[in-house]
């Protein structure tokens, strides 16, 4: 079974479940359930992302990993928060495809200071933050958001910055031990490229002379870029002199009063752990390898801030279209908003919660979508039986609802996705026609609204994700040449079909007739079992119907196709 009962009488998940294990670790980090309750403290589960481009389905794993763990902690009745840091004070690194090359002038400036090329948001960072926040709300994810631009510029971290600068020798001794550590071993060329891309130039301190490893980097007061080199520092006054290689400016900033820069990443991350009291935070495998941000951060946070690194879960890449890790700077990568156009929110959540974090996977927007919905519907039926609760059902439960949003939107009347998309294909995406046909085939419903949100997703998938070459195109008129060249058997089959086909088609009777015509032609009854000869005739007859109706060798299920077209159009296309 997926759950058991603990000493408190609480319904507790199976400890083999990854969410349960991560929640247990976070609670232990916070001092244990009793201490958390007694002290009235809130357990902090943190995520972070740099809005440097579209926040794609690979980045979504960061958010959902934290969300599921926070949900489990909250389910146990413990105070918890999902704290998300927007790393919008990170530098703008490169101009992605499709953006005016003149934006290269902004390289080195904070993402929050780079203008939006599309002129719909106040900055580059906001352009990419807003759509993801909208998608996260649709997914039932609620979180406290922190802008690192605002936090640094308010001076929230002044004391921690000064502490890092004071202990810069300690920081350097930690970093030095890891500089020769081996990089993570990639399992494929794509993964190697992804890992290489994840290594950023500002992870290490930089400076000149005695300040070669200075852990703080100011943004140039004149040009706004981080292309600065520390040239002198006074520990008493906290004045930092620097020069800028981009514009040639030379100036001084005071670390206590002027909030014009930030700690380098490998110091910034552990600093925030100490400030925010983080108990759990995941990271990609590139952050968990030897010499990476997390392994270094564990030592930095202890040596500099006397704090402890949060419990950690490393997660693997999520790919699409054969690309192992999606790069938001390349453009054209699927985002959560893209996925929600074709996947119901619980189904998208399920893709992430059902797998161990270290298990890499691809999101396929092709034929796999149909199979995915079939799996989901099958699991939904299983979850309705209390006697069948297991780890799979637990993942379904986690995907289906949240503490804040309750049960996420699913159709009132569940129609198989393959049927909806097939009918949408034949009817050219008319919601009313799709609704009528699925009602005719046995899925009774009061209105189109009863089929949502799945109906819209099926229509979108068919129109935008299925190649035109694979869509069904109904003939506008009869294929006179083919009808004139019918064999004797083919003429008999069509005659039998047209003679018995009623003006109003119903699924069961239409199915029986289509499969039964070859039986009748061989002197059998509609209800008789097919012989080997009849089975061969059925294949030939079905191929003929597809050819005459949609000019293809195969297509949607013929009974569904007949109901979609209606008896009058079927007669017109099949009559010699």
C-alpha positions as CSV (number, residue, x, y, z in Angstrom):
1,X,0.0,0.0,0.0
2,X,1.1,3.6,-0.6
3,X,0.4,4.8,2.9
4,X,0.4,3.7,6.5
5,X,-0.5,5.2,9.8
6,X,2.1,6.7,12.1
7,X,2.1,7.0,15.9
8,X,0.1,10.2,15.6
9,X,-2.6,8.5,13.6
10,X,-1.6,10.5,10.6
11,X,-2.0,9.0,7.1
12,X,1.6,8.8,6.1
13,X,2.9,7.9,2.6
14,X,5.2,4.9,1.9
15,X,8.8,6.0,2.8
16,X,10.0,4.6,-0.6
17,X,8.1,7.5,-2.3
18,X,10.6,10.2,-3.3
19,X,8.4,13.1,-2.1
20,X,8.0,11.5,1.3
21,X,11.7,11.0,1.7
22,X,12.5,14.6,0.7
23,X,9.9,15.9,3.1
24,X,11.3,13.8,5.9
25,X,14.7,15.2,5.2
26,X,13.5,18.8,5.2
27,X,11.7,18.2,8.5
28,X,14.8,16.7,10.0
29,X,16.8,19.7,8.8
30,X,14.3,22.0,10.5
31,X,14.8,20.1,13.8
32,X,12.0,17.5,13.6
33,X,8.3,17.7,13.8
34,X,8.2,18.2,17.6
35,X,10.7,21.1,17.5
36,X,8.9,22.7,14.5
37,X,5.6,22.6,16.3
38,X,7.0,23.7,19.7
39,X,9.0,26.6,18.2
40,X,6.3,27.7,15.8
41,X,8.7,28.0,13.0
42,X,7.9,27.6,9.3
43,X,9.8,25.1,7.2
44,X,11.3,26.8,4.1
45,X,11.4,24.9,0.8
46,X,13.3,27.1,-1.8
47,X,13.5,27.2,-5.6
48,X,15.4,29.6,-7.8
49,X,15.5,30.5,-11.5
50,X,17.1,33.0,-13.7
51,X,14.6,34.6,-16.1
52,X,17.1,34.8,-18.9
53,X,14.8,33.3,-21.5
54,X,11.6,31.2,-21.8
55,X,11.3,29.1,-18.6
56,X,11.0,25.8,-20.3
57,X,9.9,22.3,-19.2
58,X,13.4,21.5,-17.9
59,X,13.3,24.5,-15.5
60,X,9.8,23.5,-14.5
61,X,11.3,20.6,-12.6
62,X,12.8,23.0,-10.2
63,X,9.5,24.5,-9.3
64,X,7.5,21.3,-9.1
65,X,10.1,19.4,-7.1
66,X,9.8,22.0,-4.4
67,X,6.1,22.3,-4.7
68,X,5.4,18.6,-4.2
69,X,7.7,18.5,-1.1
70,X,6.1,21.6,0.4
71,X,2.7,20.1,-0.2
72,X,3.6,16.9,1.6
73,X,5.0,18.8,4.6
74,X,1.8,20.9,4.7
75,X,-0.3,17.7,4.5
76,X,1.3,16.6,7.7
77,X,0.0,19.8,9.4
78,X,3.3,21.6,9.6
79,X,3.8,25.3,8.7
80,X,5.7,25.4,5.4
81,X,6.4,27.9,2.6
82,X,7.6,27.6,-1.0
83,X,10.0,30.5,-1.3
84,X,11.1,31.3,-4.9
85,X,14.0,33.5,-5.8
86,X,14.1,35.2,-9.2
87,X,17.7,35.6,-10.1
88,X,16.9,38.7,-12.1
89,X,20.0,40.5,-10.8
90,X,22.1,38.0,-12.8
91,X,23.9,39.3,-15.9
92,X,22.5,39.2,-19.4
93,X,24.8,36.7,-21.1
94,X,24.0,36.5,-24.8
95,X,21.5,37.6,-27.4
96,X,19.3,34.6,-28.4
97,X,18.1,33.9,-31.9
98,X,15.3,36.1,-33.0
99,X,16.4,39.2,-31.0
100,X,17.9,42.3,-32.6
101,X,21.7,41.9,-32.5
102,X,21.9,45.4,-31.1
103,X,20.8,43.9,-27.8
104,X,24.5,42.7,-27.5
105,X,25.1,46.2,-26.1
106,X,23.3,45.0,-22.9
107,X,25.4,42.0,-22.3
108,X,26.8,42.2,-18.7
109,X,23.9,44.2,-17.4
110,X,21.3,42.8,-14.9
111,X,18.4,41.0,-16.5
112,X,16.1,43.4,-14.7
113,X,17.9,46.4,-16.4
114,X,17.7,45.0,-20.0
115,X,14.8,46.4,-22.0
116,X,12.2,44.0,-23.4
117,X,12.8,43.7,-27.1
118,X,9.1,42.9,-27.6
119,X,8.0,46.0,-25.7
120,X,5.3,44.3,-23.7
121,X,7.0,44.2,-20.3
122,X,9.2,46.7,-18.4
123,X,12.3,44.5,-18.6
124,X,13.8,41.4,-20.1
125,X,13.3,39.6,-16.8
126,X,9.7,40.5,-16.5
127,X,9.0,39.3,-20.0
128,X,9.9,35.8,-19.1
129,X,8.7,35.7,-15.5
130,X,5.1,36.7,-16.2
131,X,4.1,33.8,-18.4
132,X,5.6,31.2,-16.1
133,X,3.9,32.6,-13.1
134,X,0.6,32.4,-15.0
135,X,1.3,28.8,-15.9
136,X,2.3,27.9,-12.3
137,X,-1.0,29.3,-11.0
138,X,-2.8,27.0,-13.5
139,X,-0.8,24.1,-12.2
140,X,-1.8,24.9,-8.6
141,X,1.6,26.1,-7.5
142,X,1.7,28.9,-5.0
143,X,4.9,30.5,-3.8
144,X,6.4,33.5,-2.1
145,X,8.5,35.4,-4.7
146,X,11.7,37.3,-4.1
147,X,13.3,39.5,-6.7
148,X,17.1,39.4,-6.1
149,X,17.4,42.8,-7.9
150,X,15.0,44.3,-5.3
151,X,16.6,42.5,-2.4
152,X,20.2,43.6,-3.3
153,X,19.2,47.1,-4.1
154,X,17.3,47.5,-0.9
155,X,20.4,46.5,1.0
156,X,18.8,43.3,2.4
157,X,22.1,41.5,2.3
158,X,24.5,44.2,3.3
159,X,25.7,42.5,6.5
160,X,26.1,39.2,4.7
161,X,28.1,40.8,1.8
162,X,30.4,42.4,4.3
163,X,30.8,39.1,6.1
164,X,31.7,37.4,2.9
165,X,34.3,40.1,2.0
166,X,35.7,39.9,5.5
167,X,36.2,36.1,5.2
168,X,37.3,36.1,1.6
169,X,40.4,34.1,2.4
170,X,38.2,31.4,3.9
171,X,36.1,31.4,0.8
172,X,39.1,31.2,-1.4
173,X,40.5,28.2,0.5
174,X,37.2,26.4,-0.1
175,X,37.0,27.2,-3.8
176,X,40.7,26.3,-4.3
177,X,40.1,22.8,-3.1
178,X,37.5,22.2,-5.7
179,X,39.0,23.8,-8.8
180,X,40.7,20.6,-9.8
181,X,37.7,18.3,-9.1
182,X,36.5,16.3,-12.1
183,X,33.5,17.6,-14.0
184,X,30.4,15.3,-14.0
185,X,30.5,12.6,-16.6
186,X,28.0,13.0,-19.4
187,X,26.2,10.0,-20.7
188,X,25.7,11.5,-24.2
189,X,26.9,14.3,-26.4
190,X,23.7,16.3,-25.8
191,X,24.1,16.0,-22.0
192,X,27.8,17.0,-22.3
193,X,26.8,20.1,-24.2
194,X,24.1,20.9,-21.6
195,X,26.6,20.5,-18.7
196,X,29.1,22.7,-20.5
197,X,26.5,25.4,-21.0
198,X,25.6,25.3,-17.3
199,X,29.1,26.4,-16.2
200,X,28.9,30.2,-15.9
201,X,31.6,32.7,-15.9
202,X,30.6,34.5,-12.7
203,X,30.5,31.5,-10.4
204,X,34.1,32.3,-9.3
205,X,35.3,35.5,-7.6
206,X,37.4,37.8,-9.8
207,X,39.6,40.8,-9.4
208,X,43.2,41.9,-9.8
209,X,46.4,41.5,-7.7
210,X,45.6,40.8,-4.1
211,X,41.9,41.0,-4.9
212,X,42.1,38.4,-7.6
213,X,39.5,36.3,-5.7
214,X,37.2,39.1,-4.5
215,X,33.7,37.6,-3.8
216,X,31.7,40.7,-4.7
217,X,31.2,42.1,-8.2
218,X,29.9,45.7,-8.7
219,X,27.9,46.7,-11.7
220,X,29.6,49.7,-13.3
221,X,28.1,53.0,-12.2
222,X,28.6,54.5,-15.7
223,X,27.6,51.7,-18.2
224,X,25.7,49.3,-15.9
225,X,27.7,46.2,-16.8
226,X,29.5,43.8,-14.6
227,X,32.7,43.9,-16.6
228,X,34.4,45.3,-13.6
229,X,37.7,44.5,-11.8
230,X,38.3,45.1,-8.2
231,X,41.5,47.2,-7.8
232,X,41.5,48.2,-4.1
233,X,39.5,47.6,-1.0
234,X,39.5,49.2,2.4
235,X,38.2,46.9,5.2
236,X,37.6,49.8,7.6
237,X,35.6,52.1,5.3
238,X,34.3,49.2,3.1
239,X,35.2,51.3,0.0
240,X,35.8,49.1,-3.1
241,X,37.6,50.7,-6.0
242,X,37.1,49.1,-9.4
243,X,37.7,49.7,-13.1
244,X,35.4,48.7,-16.0
245,X,36.8,47.1,-19.1
246,X,33.7,48.0,-21.2
247,X,33.6,51.7,-20.8
248,X,36.9,52.5,-19.0
249,X,35.2,54.0,-16.0
250,X,37.1,54.0,-12.7
251,X,35.3,54.6,-9.5
252,X,34.6,53.6,-5.9
253,X,31.5,52.0,-4.4
254,X,30.9,51.6,-0.7
255,X,29.7,48.1,0.2
256,X,27.7,49.3,3.2
257,X,25.8,52.3,1.7
258,X,25.9,51.8,-2.1
259,X,24.0,48.8,-3.3
260,X,25.4,48.4,-6.8
261,X,26.5,44.8,-7.1
262,X,26.2,41.3,-5.9
263,X,28.1,38.4,-4.5
264,X,29.4,35.9,-7.1
265,X,27.1,32.9,-7.5
266,X,29.0,30.3,-5.5
267,X,28.9,32.7,-2.5
268,X,25.5,34.2,-3.2
269,X,23.6,30.9,-3.0
270,X,24.9,29.8,0.4
271,X,24.5,33.3,1.7
272,X,20.8,33.2,0.9
273,X,20.5,29.8,2.6
274,X,21.6,31.4,5.8
275,X,19.4,34.5,5.4
276,X,16.2,32.6,4.4
277,X,16.7,29.6,6.7
278,X,16.3,27.2,3.8
279,X,15.5,23.6,4.9
280,X,15.2,22.1,1.4
281,X,16.3,23.1,-2.1
282,X,16.8,20.9,-5.2
283,X,19.1,21.5,-8.0
284,X,20.1,20.1,-11.4
285,X,22.8,17.5,-11.6
286,X,25.2,20.3,-12.8
287,X,24.8,21.8,-9.3
288,X,25.5,18.6,-7.5
289,X,28.7,17.4,-9.1
290,X,32.2,17.8,-7.6
291,X,33.2,21.5,-7.4
292,X,29.8,22.6,-8.3
293,X,27.6,25.3,-6.6
294,X,26.0,23.0,-4.0
295,X,29.1,21.1,-3.0
296,X,31.1,24.3,-2.6
297,X,28.2,26.1,-1.0
298,X,27.9,23.5,1.8
299,X,31.3,24.5,3.0
300,X,31.0,28.2,2.3
301,X,27.8,28.5,4.3
302,X,29.4,26.9,7.3
303,X,32.8,28.6,7.1
304,X,31.4,32.1,6.5
305,X,27.9,32.2,8.0
306,X,28.0,29.4,10.6
307,X,24.9,27.9,9.0
308,X,24.0,24.5,7.5
309,X,23.3,23.7,3.9
310,X,19.6,22.7,3.2
311,X,18.7,19.1,2.4
312,X,19.1,18.6,-1.2
313,X,17.7,16.6,-4.1
314,X,19.5,16.5,-7.4
315,X,17.3,16.2,-10.5
316,X,18.1,15.1,-14.0
317,X,17.4,16.9,-17.3
318,X,14.1,17.0,-19.0
319,X,14.3,17.0,-22.7
320,X,12.1,17.4,-25.7
321,X,12.5,16.4,-29.3
322,X,15.7,14.5,-28.6
323,X,17.3,17.5,-26.8
324,X,18.4,16.4,-23.4
325,X,18.5,19.7,-21.6
326,X,16.6,22.6,-23.0
327,X,18.4,25.9,-23.3
328,X,16.2,28.9,-23.0
329,X,18.6,31.0,-25.0
330,X,18.2,28.9,-28.1
331,X,14.5,29.7,-28.6
332,X,11.8,27.4,-29.7
333,X,11.9,25.2,-26.6
334,X,8.5,24.1,-25.1
335,X,7.4,26.0,-22.0
336,X,4.9,25.2,-19.3
337,X,2.4,27.4,-21.2
338,X,3.0,25.3,-24.4
339,X,2.4,22.1,-22.5
340,X,-0.8,23.3,-20.9
341,X,-2.2,23.9,-24.3
342,X,-2.4,20.2,-24.8
343,X,-2.1,18.6,-21.4
344,X,-4.5,19.0,-18.5
345,X,-2.8,20.5,-15.5
346,X,-2.9,17.3,-13.4
347,X,-1.4,15.3,-16.4
348,X,1.5,17.7,-16.7
349,X,2.1,17.6,-12.9
350,X,2.0,13.8,-13.1
351,X,4.8,13.6,-15.6
352,X,7.1,15.1,-12.9
353,X,5.8,13.5,-9.7
354,X,5.6,10.0,-10.9
355,X,9.4,9.8,-11.6
356,X,12.3,9.9,-9.3
357,X,14.1,13.3,-9.6
358,X,17.3,11.6,-10.9
359,X,15.4,10.0,-13.7
360,X,15.8,11.9,-16.9
361,X,12.8,12.0,-19.3
362,X,11.6,13.6,-22.5
363,X,8.3,15.4,-23.1
364,X,6.9,14.2,-26.4
365,X,4.2,16.3,-28.0
366,X,3.7,13.8,-30.8
367,X,1.7,10.5,-30.7
368,X,2.9,9.9,-27.1
369,X,0.3,12.4,-26.0
370,X,-2.5,10.0,-26.9
371,X,-0.9,7.2,-25.0
372,X,-0.2,9.5,-22.0
373,X,-3.9,10.4,-21.7
374,X,-4.8,6.7,-22.0
375,X,-2.5,5.9,-19.1
376,X,-3.8,8.8,-17.1
377,X,-7.5,7.8,-17.6
378,X,-6.6,4.2,-16.7
379,X,-4.9,5.4,-13.5
380,X,-7.9,7.6,-12.7
381,X,-10.2,4.6,-12.8
382,X,-7.8,2.7,-10.6
383,X,-7.7,5.5,-8.1
384,X,-11.5,5.4,-7.8
385,X,-11.2,2.0,-6.1
386,X,-10.0,2.4,-2.5
387,X,-8.8,-1.2,-2.5
388,X,-6.2,-0.4,-5.2
389,X,-4.3,2.4,-3.6
390,X,-0.6,2.0,-4.2
391,X,2.4,4.1,-5.2
392,X,0.9,4.9,-8.6
393,X,-2.3,6.1,-7.1
394,X,-0.3,8.2,-4.7
395,X,1.4,10.0,-7.6
396,X,-2.1,10.5,-9.1
397,X,-3.3,12.0,-5.9
398,X,-0.4,14.4,-5.7
399,X,-0.9,15.4,-9.3
400,X,-4.7,15.9,-9.0
401,X,-5.0,18.4,-6.2
402,X,-3.2,20.9,-4.0
403,X,-3.9,22.2,-0.5
404,X,-4.6,25.7,-1.8
405,X,-6.3,25.1,-5.1
406,X,-8.1,21.9,-4.2
407,X,-8.9,19.5,-7.1
408,X,-7.5,20.8,-10.3
409,X,-9.7,21.2,-13.4
410,X,-10.6,18.0,-15.2
411,X,-13.6,17.3,-17.5
412,X,-17.0,16.6,-16.0
413,X,-17.4,14.0,-18.7
414,X,-14.2,12.2,-19.5
415,X,-13.9,11.3,-23.2
416,X,-10.7,9.5,-24.4
417,X,-8.3,12.0,-25.8
418,X,-7.8,9.8,-28.9
419,X,-11.5,10.0,-29.7
420,X,-11.7,13.8,-29.1
421,X,-8.6,14.4,-31.3
422,X,-9.8,12.0,-34.0
423,X,-13.2,13.7,-34.2
424,X,-11.6,17.1,-34.1
425,X,-9.4,16.1,-37.0
426,X,-12.4,15.0,-39.1
427,X,-14.6,18.0,-38.2
428,X,-11.8,20.5,-38.8
429,X,-11.9,21.5,-35.1
430,X,-15.6,22.5,-34.7
431,X,-16.3,22.2,-30.9
432,X,-20.0,21.9,-31.5
433,X,-19.6,19.1,-34.0
434,X,-17.1,17.3,-31.8
435,X,-19.6,17.6,-28.9
436,X,-22.5,16.2,-31.0
437,X,-20.4,13.2,-32.3
438,X,-19.0,12.1,-29.0
439,X,-22.5,12.3,-27.6
440,X,-23.7,10.1,-30.5
441,X,-20.9,7.5,-29.7
442,X,-22.0,7.1,-26.1
443,X,-20.4,9.9,-24.1
444,X,-23.6,11.8,-23.0
445,X,-23.1,15.3,-21.7
446,X,-25.1,18.5,-21.3
447,X,-22.9,20.9,-23.1
448,X,-19.5,21.5,-24.6
449,X,-18.4,22.8,-21.2
450,X,-18.7,19.3,-19.8
451,X,-15.8,18.2,-22.1
452,X,-13.4,21.0,-21.1
453,X,-10.6,21.5,-20.5
454,X,-9.7,18.3,-22.5
455,X,-11.7,19.2,-25.7
456,X,-9.8,22.4,-26.3
457,X,-6.5,20.7,-25.7
458,X,-7.4,17.9,-28.2
459,X,-8.3,20.4,-30.8
460,X,-5.1,22.4,-30.2
461,X,-3.0,19.3,-30.4
462,X,-4.5,18.2,-33.7
463,X,-4.3,21.6,-35.3
464,X,-0.8,22.7,-34.1
465,X,1.2,19.6,-33.2
466,X,0.1,16.9,-35.6
467,X,1.8,17.4,-39.0
468,X,-0.5,18.2,-41.9
469,X,0.7,15.0,-43.6
470,X,-0.8,13.0,-40.8
471,X,-4.1,14.8,-40.5
472,X,-7.3,13.5,-42.1
473,X,-8.5,15.4,-45.2
474,X,-12.0,14.4,-46.2
475,X,-12.7,14.4,-49.9
476,X,-14.8,17.3,-51.2
477,X,-16.4,15.1,-53.8
478,X,-16.5,11.4,-55.0
479,X,-13.4,9.9,-56.6
480,X,-15.1,9.2,-59.9
481,X,-12.1,7.4,-61.4
482,X,-11.8,5.0,-58.5
483,X,-15.5,4.4,-58.3
484,X,-15.5,3.6,-62.0
485,X,-12.8,1.0,-61.5
486,X,-14.4,-1.0,-58.6
487,X,-13.9,-4.7,-58.6
488,X,-16.9,-7.0,-58.5
489,X,-16.3,-7.6,-54.7
490,X,-15.9,-3.9,-54.1
491,X,-19.2,-3.1,-55.9
492,X,-21.0,-5.7,-53.8
493,X,-19.5,-4.4,-50.5
494,X,-20.5,-0.8,-51.3
495,X,-24.0,-1.9,-52.4
496,X,-24.5,-3.8,-49.2
497,X,-23.3,-0.9,-47.1
498,X,-25.4,1.8,-48.8
499,X,-28.5,-0.4,-48.9
500,X,-28.5,-0.9,-45.2
501,X,-27.1,2.4,-43.9
502,X,-29.8,4.5,-42.1
503,X,-30.1,8.2,-42.4
504,X,-29.2,8.7,-38.8
505,X,-26.1,6.9,-37.7
506,X,-25.5,5.5,-34.2
507,X,-22.2,4.1,-33.1
508,X,-23.1,0.5,-32.2
509,X,-25.2,-0.1,-35.3
510,X,-22.7,1.6,-37.6
511,X,-19.8,-0.5,-36.2
512,X,-21.8,-3.7,-36.7
513,X,-22.6,-2.7,-40.3
514,X,-19.1,-1.7,-41.3
515,X,-17.6,-4.9,-39.9
516,X,-20.5,-7.0,-41.1
517,X,-20.6,-6.1,-44.8
518,X,-17.9,-8.6,-45.8
519,X,-19.8,-11.2,-43.8
520,X,-23.0,-10.5,-45.7
521,X,-21.1,-10.7,-49.0
522,X,-20.1,-14.2,-48.1
523,X,-23.5,-15.3,-47.1
524,X,-23.0,-14.9,-43.3
525,X,-25.1,-12.9,-40.8
526,X,-24.0,-9.7,-39.2
527,X,-23.6,-11.4,-35.8
528,X,-21.7,-14.5,-37.2
529,X,-18.0,-14.9,-36.3
530,X,-15.7,-13.9,-39.2
531,X,-13.9,-16.6,-41.1
532,X,-10.3,-16.1,-42.3
533,X,-11.7,-15.1,-45.7
534,X,-14.0,-12.6,-44.1
535,X,-11.1,-11.1,-42.1
536,X,-9.1,-10.6,-45.3
537,X,-12.1,-9.0,-47.0
538,X,-12.6,-6.7,-44.0
539,X,-9.1,-5.4,-44.4
540,X,-9.6,-4.8,-48.1
541,X,-13.0,-3.2,-47.5
542,X,-11.7,-0.8,-44.8
543,X,-8.8,0.2,-47.1
544,X,-11.4,1.0,-49.9
545,X,-13.5,3.1,-47.5
546,X,-10.5,5.1,-46.4
547,X,-9.4,5.6,-50.0
548,X,-12.8,6.8,-51.1
549,X,-13.6,9.0,-48.0
550,X,-10.2,10.5,-47.0
551,X,-7.8,9.5,-49.9
552,X,-5.6,7.5,-47.5
553,X,-4.9,3.9,-46.6
554,X,-5.9,4.5,-43.0
555,X,-7.3,7.2,-40.7
556,X,-9.7,7.6,-37.7
557,X,-11.8,4.6,-36.7
558,X,-14.3,4.1,-39.5
559,X,-17.4,4.1,-37.3
560,X,-16.3,7.5,-35.8
561,X,-15.5,8.8,-39.2
562,X,-18.9,7.8,-40.5
563,X,-20.6,9.6,-37.6
564,X,-18.4,12.7,-38.1
565,X,-19.3,12.9,-41.8
566,X,-23.0,12.0,-41.4
567,X,-24.9,9.5,-43.6
568,X,-25.7,12.0,-46.4
569,X,-22.0,12.8,-47.0
570,X,-20.9,9.2,-46.7
571,X,-23.5,8.2,-49.4
572,X,-22.4,11.0,-51.7
573,X,-18.7,10.0,-51.5
574,X,-19.4,6.2,-51.8
575,X,-22.0,6.2,-54.5
576,X,-20.7,5.2,-58.0
